[in-house]
Amino acid sequence: MTFPLTRARRLRNSLPLRQMVQETSLSAANFVYPMFVVHGRDVKAEITSMPEVYHFSIDRLAAEIDDLSALNIPAVMLFGIPAQKDPIGEENFASDGIVQQAVREFKRVNPDILVMTDVCLCEYTNHGHCGIIHEGEILNDETLDILGKVATSHADAGADVVAPSGMMDGMVKAIREALDGDGFRNVSILSYAVKYASGFYGPFRDAAQSTPSFGDRRTHQMDPANAREALKEARLDVEEGADMLMVKPALPYLDVIYRVRQAFDLPLAAYNVSGEYSMVKAAAANGWIDEQKVVLEALTGIRRAGADIILTYHAKSAARWLKNNS
């Protein structure tokens, strides 16, 4: 048999050669670790549907912050579970709200960790929806003022980045104006610009206690069948002043990550969401997959599709594996 002059396998013959020609890099520097904070003392409670992910009270954060720093994970995304819920989620923008307390604790323990905060109403409202409700309808424009208050409250506590996730039209512009008006011009906005009405959010809603009490979120989150619409949503947020964009979920939408990456120059994040995480953990617990190989392969795929930043519950494990493999 006569072979061509070029043999693709030549560049796979050894580990140093494979590493030298590797096209896509993955490191802890790419990760944002999502965390759930709750009221109380000495709380570190594992979330049943998300093994090795916990609810933390403020007094248990310091050890976790030290662990993240040792793993060189540069950023966290904070989600809060309030003491009480009400129609507009008042604790969401209270100076002593649970996320505001957590931000201050992070900055006290390690000011160098980048603190991002989720800006939405769903965890804080007694109806579980992402906006103000009137006669069963989510009021888009009336919700924008609340989102501005939440963002400025987080910024005042010390947040570096606020991340609106409710998919309300005009949310980025409203938040940018609120931040600038209160003197927080240097606080960045990471917009959940492309967020799908996905079935992969189930474990998160368990963790955040944010399941809607009626209906669903298809009137504001995107139809999973649509990809061109993602570019429209991203473009609107760019025009309104977003500093970074996000696609959520990640793995079922790698094509969308790629399209957004090709269309826009802003830093791009992808959220490797709770359902993606929990499926891997369940399969690994049953011995059906090699967890380390699958997680690193999945995260590399998200990077290869074009994401600069990955929000993932695998961050700590992946950082350890990468460190041990280096």
Secondary structure, DSSP 8 states (H G I E B T S, - for coil): ----S--GGGGGSSHHHHHHT-S----GGGEEEEEEEESSSS-EEEETTEEEEEEEEGGGHHHHHHHHHHTT--EEEEEEE-SS-BSS-GGGG-TT-HHHHHHHHHHHH-TTSEEEEEE-STTTBSS--SSEEETTEEEHHHHHHHHHHHHHHHHHHT-SEEEE-S--TTHHHHHHHHHHHTT-TT-EEEEEEEEB--GGGHHHHHHHT---SSS-STTTSB-TT-SHHHHHHHHHHHHHT-SEEEEESSGGGHHHHHHHHHH--S-EEEEE-HHHHHHHHHHHHTTSS-HHHHHHHHHHHHHHHT-SEEEETTHHHHHHHHHHH-
